[in-house]
Amino acid sequence: RGISSRREVDGAGGVSSTLTLSFSILLKFGTLDNSVKEEAWRIAVLGVEQHTETLARIFSSERLDSQEKLAHLNALQMEVYILVELYQCFEDEGKSSHQIVTTKKGKGRKNKEESGSWSSGERQEGLHALRQLLDLNLALLWDPPVVHETFVEQVANCCYRLLENTEVLKCKKTLEFIFHVLGILIKRYNHCLGACMKIVQLLQQHETLSSPFASLMLVCVRDYDVKTVVAQVIREIAQIEPGE
């Protein structure tokens, strides 16, 4: 409750005042109780959602001076960093703790999967927050007004890591959130070339991603009118040497 109270008092962008605590949670994640982890996740998502609402209001009615832009940008980058890192912590924990519990049921056996405190609903919650954020004209916070490549890659790599999780591939709704986040990055954040190279790389490593990436291409063309990404991916695949 202490984390929540502190964050809610600070308001949007207030993550800067709890940065030390947030980093401590990331560093000690594996030793924390599930209740603390879940609270940290809730507050991280809330921070992005609140800041998105604040920026949407500011972008529509106000002009920011250079100091205000910098303050919002620094807070936003920290918020997104913390959210993305928590994604990684939960995913890593899920991989290490995932186990099949075999229980007797009549003459047969039933497999039950346990994955700790992480759920598809929480994955979707964070992805939805990122999608809403990316829908804003975030370039207005940068000077010159171009979103930095490291920020884009941070969000994109979070999505690609999720796609390497076989459990994520089984959840259609989670995949849809991932495809739309990547679609926005490709359409509005100059991620077309980076996406093509990453897609080809992952296809070489995981054959199971062929169908999801085909769905991603469909989303890019249908929902974001980005047809060049399909041709670029085909060109990249055509350049792969046989046997690679």
C-alpha positions as CSV (number, residue, x, y, z in Angstrom):
1,R,0.0,0.0,0.0
2,G,2.9,2.3,0.6
3,I,4.0,2.2,-3.0
4,S,0.4,2.9,-4.1
5,S,-0.1,5.9,-1.8
6,R,3.2,7.4,-2.8
7,R,2.4,7.1,-6.5
8,E,-1.1,8.4,-6.3
9,V,0.0,11.5,-4.3
10,D,2.7,12.3,-6.9
11,G,0.3,12.1,-9.8
12,A,1.3,11.6,-13.5
13,G,5.0,11.8,-13.9
14,G,5.5,11.3,-10.2
15,V,7.5,8.1,-10.8
16,S,10.6,10.2,-10.6
17,S,10.1,10.6,-6.9
18,T,9.8,6.8,-6.4
19,L,12.6,5.9,-8.8
20,T,14.9,4.5,-6.1
21,L,12.1,2.3,-4.8
22,S,11.2,1.1,-8.3
23,F,14.8,0.1,-9.1
24,S,15.0,-1.7,-5.8
25,I,12.0,-3.7,-6.8
26,L,13.6,-4.6,-10.1
27,L,16.9,-5.6,-8.5
28,K,15.3,-7.7,-5.7
29,F,12.4,-9.0,-7.8
30,G,13.1,-12.6,-7.3
31,T,13.1,-12.4,-3.5
32,L,9.8,-10.4,-3.2
33,D,6.4,-11.7,-2.3
34,N,3.9,-12.0,-5.1
35,S,1.7,-9.4,-3.5
36,V,4.5,-6.8,-3.7
37,K,5.3,-7.8,-7.3
38,E,1.6,-7.4,-8.3
39,E,1.4,-4.1,-6.5
40,A,4.5,-2.9,-8.3
41,W,3.0,-4.0,-11.7
42,R,-0.3,-2.2,-10.9
43,I,1.5,1.0,-10.1
44,A,3.7,0.8,-13.1
45,V,0.7,0.4,-15.4
46,L,-1.1,3.2,-13.6
47,G,1.9,5.5,-14.0
48,V,1.8,5.1,-17.8
49,E,-2.0,5.4,-18.0
50,Q,-2.0,8.6,-15.9
51,H,0.8,10.2,-17.8
52,T,-0.9,9.3,-21.1
53,E,-4.1,11.1,-19.9
54,T,-2.0,14.1,-18.8
55,L,-0.1,14.3,-22.1
56,A,-3.3,13.9,-24.2
57,R,-4.8,16.9,-22.4
58,I,-1.6,19.0,-22.7
59,F,-1.1,18.2,-26.4
60,S,-4.7,19.2,-27.2
61,S,-4.8,22.5,-25.4
62,E,-1.4,23.7,-24.2
63,R,2.1,24.5,-25.4
64,L,5.0,23.2,-23.5
65,D,8.2,25.2,-22.9
66,S,11.5,23.4,-23.2
67,Q,11.8,22.7,-19.4
68,E,8.3,21.2,-19.3
69,K,9.0,19.1,-22.3
70,L,12.2,17.8,-20.7
71,A,10.4,17.1,-17.4
72,H,7.7,15.1,-19.1
73,L,10.1,13.3,-21.3
74,N,12.4,12.2,-18.4
75,A,9.4,11.0,-16.4
76,L,7.9,9.2,-19.4
77,Q,11.1,7.4,-20.3
78,M,11.5,6.2,-16.7
79,E,7.9,5.0,-16.5
80,V,8.2,3.0,-19.7
81,Y,11.6,1.6,-18.7
82,I,10.2,0.4,-15.4
83,L,7.1,-1.1,-17.1
84,V,9.2,-2.9,-19.7
85,E,11.7,-4.2,-17.2
86,L,8.9,-5.5,-15.0
87,Y,7.6,-7.4,-18.1
88,Q,11.0,-9.0,-18.4
89,C,11.1,-9.9,-14.7
90,F,7.7,-11.5,-14.8
91,E,8.5,-13.4,-18.0
92,D,11.8,-14.6,-16.6
93,E,10.2,-15.7,-13.4
94,G,7.5,-17.6,-15.4
95,K,10.1,-19.5,-17.4
96,S,12.1,-20.5,-14.3
97,S,9.1,-21.4,-12.1
98,H,6.9,-22.9,-14.7
99,Q,6.2,-26.5,-13.9
100,I,3.7,-29.3,-14.7
101,V,1.9,-30.5,-11.7
102,T,0.6,-34.0,-12.3
103,T,-2.4,-34.9,-10.3
104,K,-4.4,-38.1,-10.2
105,K,-7.9,-38.0,-11.6
106,G,-9.6,-41.4,-11.8
107,K,-7.5,-43.8,-13.8
108,G,-5.8,-41.1,-15.8
109,R,-3.7,-38.0,-15.0
110,K,-4.3,-34.4,-15.6
111,N,-1.6,-31.8,-16.2
112,K,-2.0,-28.4,-14.5
113,E,0.3,-25.5,-15.3
114,E,1.5,-23.1,-12.7
115,S,3.2,-19.9,-13.6
116,G,3.3,-17.8,-10.4
117,S,1.7,-14.4,-10.2
118,W,1.8,-13.5,-13.9
119,S,-1.3,-13.8,-16.1
120,S,-2.3,-13.1,-19.7
121,G,-4.7,-10.4,-18.3
122,E,-1.8,-8.5,-16.8
123,R,0.2,-8.8,-20.0
124,Q,-2.7,-7.3,-21.9
125,E,-3.1,-4.6,-19.3
126,G,0.4,-3.3,-19.9
127,L,0.2,-3.7,-23.6
128,H,-3.0,-1.7,-23.7
129,A,-1.4,1.1,-21.7
130,L,1.6,1.2,-24.1
131,R,-0.8,1.3,-27.1
132,Q,-2.7,4.2,-25.7
133,L,0.6,6.0,-25.0
134,L,2.0,5.4,-28.5
135,D,-1.2,6.8,-30.1
136,L,-0.2,10.2,-28.8
137,N,2.2,12.4,-30.8
138,L,5.1,11.7,-28.5
139,A,7.5,13.3,-30.9
140,L,6.4,16.7,-29.4
141,L,8.5,15.9,-26.3
142,W,11.7,15.5,-28.2
143,D,13.8,18.3,-29.7
144,P,14.1,18.0,-32.6
145,P,10.6,16.3,-32.7
146,V,11.7,12.8,-33.5
147,V,11.2,10.0,-31.0
148,H,14.6,8.6,-30.0
149,E,15.4,5.2,-31.5
150,T,16.3,3.7,-28.1
151,F,12.8,4.4,-26.8
152,V,11.2,2.7,-29.8
153,E,13.5,-0.3,-29.5
154,Q,12.8,-0.6,-25.8
155,V,9.0,-1.0,-26.5
156,A,9.5,-3.1,-29.6
157,N,11.9,-5.5,-28.0
158,C,9.5,-6.1,-25.1
159,C,6.9,-7.2,-27.7
160,Y,9.4,-9.5,-29.5
161,R,10.4,-11.1,-26.2
162,L,6.7,-11.8,-25.5
163,L,6.4,-13.5,-28.9
164,E,9.1,-15.9,-27.9
165,N,6.9,-17.2,-25.1
166,T,4.9,-20.2,-26.3
167,E,2.2,-19.4,-23.7
168,V,1.7,-16.0,-25.3
169,L,1.3,-17.5,-28.7
170,K,-1.7,-19.5,-27.4
171,C,-3.6,-16.3,-26.4
172,K,-5.2,-14.6,-29.4
173,K,-6.1,-11.4,-27.4
174,T,-2.6,-10.9,-26.2
175,L,-1.3,-11.4,-29.7
176,E,-3.7,-8.7,-31.0
177,F,-2.3,-6.2,-28.4
178,I,1.2,-7.0,-29.4
179,F,0.5,-6.7,-33.1
180,H,-1.1,-3.3,-32.6
181,V,1.7,-2.0,-30.5
182,L,4.2,-3.1,-33.2
183,G,1.9,-1.8,-36.0
184,I,1.9,1.7,-34.4
185,L,5.7,1.6,-34.0
186,I,6.1,0.6,-37.7
187,K,3.6,3.2,-38.9
188,R,4.5,6.2,-36.8
189,Y,7.8,5.6,-35.1
190,N,10.1,4.7,-38.0
191,H,10.4,1.0,-36.9
192,C,9.8,-0.6,-40.4
193,L,13.4,-1.6,-41.1
194,G,14.1,-2.6,-37.5
195,A,10.9,-4.7,-37.5
196,C,11.8,-6.5,-40.7
197,M,15.2,-7.4,-39.5
198,K,13.9,-8.6,-36.2
199,I,11.1,-10.6,-37.8
200,V,13.5,-12.4,-40.1
201,Q,15.9,-13.1,-37.2
202,L,13.2,-14.6,-35.1
203,L,11.8,-16.6,-37.9
204,Q,15.2,-18.3,-38.3
205,Q,15.2,-19.1,-34.6
206,H,11.5,-20.0,-34.1
207,E,9.6,-21.7,-36.8
208,T,6.4,-21.4,-34.7
209,L,6.4,-17.7,-35.3
210,S,5.6,-17.9,-39.0
211,S,1.8,-17.8,-38.4
212,P,1.9,-15.0,-35.8
213,F,4.2,-12.8,-38.0
214,A,1.8,-13.4,-41.0
215,S,-0.9,-12.1,-38.8
216,L,1.2,-9.1,-37.8
217,M,1.7,-8.3,-41.6
218,L,-2.0,-8.4,-42.0
219,V,-2.6,-6.0,-39.2
220,C,0.1,-3.6,-40.6
221,V,-1.5,-3.6,-44.0
222,R,-5.2,-3.6,-43.0
223,D,-5.2,-1.4,-39.9
224,Y,-2.1,0.9,-40.5
225,D,-1.8,0.9,-44.3
226,V,1.8,0.0,-44.1
227,K,2.4,-2.2,-47.2
228,T,6.1,-1.6,-47.5
229,V,6.8,-3.8,-44.5
230,V,5.6,-6.9,-46.3
231,A,7.8,-6.3,-49.3
232,Q,10.7,-5.5,-47.0
233,V,10.3,-8.7,-45.1
234,I,10.1,-10.8,-48.3
235,R,13.3,-9.1,-49.5
236,E,15.1,-9.9,-46.3
237,I,14.0,-13.5,-46.4
238,A,15.1,-13.8,-50.0
239,Q,18.6,-12.7,-49.1
240,I,19.0,-15.5,-46.6
241,E,21.6,-18.1,-47.8
242,P,20.4,-21.7,-48.0
243,G,21.1,-23.5,-44.8
244,E,21.1,-20.4,-42.6
